[in-house]
């Protein structure tokens, strides 16, 4: 997905050729350390961070990531949720409003149990009210893992969109998947998310001290059909021109890298 996504932003100005053995530019994710392989020492290195990590700008020339940092022309803030196509959220919510109110309560798909302490505590409390159907590896209670998260969520009123870890600026695809399924997301993660997402369109959990109050709020929505519908009527994206603007800024960031001579584009010592 990431390869095609980047191609679409470069192909109008550049001819793209792939060479895994001797690339001029090495674009890579955060998993592993193959970018430190000596065979890539002459490549301009561009890290695309799709996990909750801060780029090491001693190892890479440029980076795209979620963190609220600034580093001249070397870093571009681009949270993971921005990779998602969320243009149809409004239409999906309108369809949900036209349909009979969903009878299923809440669903979650969690595969990583290692980072599940907070989510587990929240689930334990929410299950005291009504059962949460779990479709991932972690605490699965539906008889097997679901293949399509969005389709699975699409018959529920609420869905859990809780990040594996809480990081400043880190907003993954989870909340967008919840919106695209027509549910009301129950979110835990970046507290600054309301820069992008309307806080009236979802439920934000701000930590353990917030659990009891927000579960009472969830109960009130579940029991009040008009309150439930009023949340679905809320616009989700705060700035409707945000996607187009940030996309244009990203193109300029990438153009700056590739339009320079390779020797001038380098930003790190060749030992990496």
Secondary structure, DSSP 8 states (H G I E B T S, - for coil): -HHHHHHHHHTTT------SSS-SEEEE-SSSSGGGSGGGTTSEEEEE--SS----TTT-SEEEESS----TTSEEE--GGGGS--TTHHHHHHHHHHS----EEEEE-----TT-HHHHHHHHHHHTTS-EEE-SSTT--SSS--S-HHHHHTTEEEEEEE-SS--TT---SHHHHHHHTT-EEEEES-TTGGGTB-GGGSEE--SGGGHHHHHHHHHHHHH-HHHHHHHHTS-SBS-TTHHHHHHHHHHHHHHHHHHS-HHHH--S-TT-
